[in-house]
Amino acid sequence: MVPPGTLEALGLYLIRTSAMLLSSPVLTMGTGFNAYKVALIVALSGILYSVTGEPLPASVDPLTFGAMAMREILVGLSIGFVLQLSLLAVKVGGQMVGHEMGFAMASQIDPETGVQVPLITRIWENIYLVGLMAVNGHFWLLQALAKSFDRAPVGEMKLSGGLVSVITNLFGAMFSAGLTFAIPVMTLLGLVSVMVGLLTRAVPYLNIMEISFTLRVGLGLVSIFLFAPMLEPVLTSLYTSLSEALESSLDAVATR
């Protein structure tokens, strides 16, 4: 016999876990709701409930349960959104470099957002995600999810008001990191623009569009290769910021 309130509490665990996993680009890639995602959500929810869960009071009415469910969605999204902001730094840098190189026409569909992104962005995103897996970043997300049930237990209506400020500060920090990510390549491409402008003035009869495109693509690819070692400290800083931001997000939603 299942104790009263057990299924309701397990449902709230499922809601928070689903919101976190489906909003994070590491554990559930793509936009479809595939069978393995369902299995992962159910398995994690069952394990976490068996460790930290308690049945809800039998007197919970449907309206109160709906409000609790909305709270769980917000808590789960706040954890997954931290990783989205960290990945935004890489996307900002890739968008800037790809546009400057003229790769805006050569785009791929981002499976997370469904929009077209330059190839450089996709390459840097994959490098970031592979590095994140190498430093066990996916475990950071699972640990943050597990800790959230201790700091913000299900069945409560309270939600800390510090989450907005945490996300705002993180957004600014990650945008600055994206600029740092792209500065070396952007500097070289800026010099190419100056050189092309001087050639246009010196030799007006050159096919400057063709020369400009060739120079931008060629020197851009070479500079990405040459400056690749400089990505290591930037990625390390992003991973450190991600770990700290996950802890800050937990403090922001904590009710105990």
Secondary structure as GFF3:
##gff-version 3
##sequence-region A 1 256
A	DSSP	alpha_helix	6	23	.	.	.	ID=ss1
A	DSSP	alpha_helix	35	52	.	.	.	ID=ss2
A	DSSP	alpha_helix	62	101	.	.	.	ID=ss3
A	DSSP	beta_strand	107	109	.	.	.	ID=ss4
A	DSSP	beta_strand	116	118	.	.	.	ID=ss5
A	DSSP	alpha_helix	119	134	.	.	.	ID=ss6
A	DSSP	alpha_helix	137	151	.	.	.	ID=ss7
A	DSSP	alpha_helix	163	202	.	.	.	ID=ss8
A	DSSP	alpha_helix	208	226	.	.	.	ID=ss9
A	DSSP	three_ten_helix	228	230	.	.	.	ID=ss10
A	DSSP	alpha_helix	231	253	.	.	.	ID=ss11
###
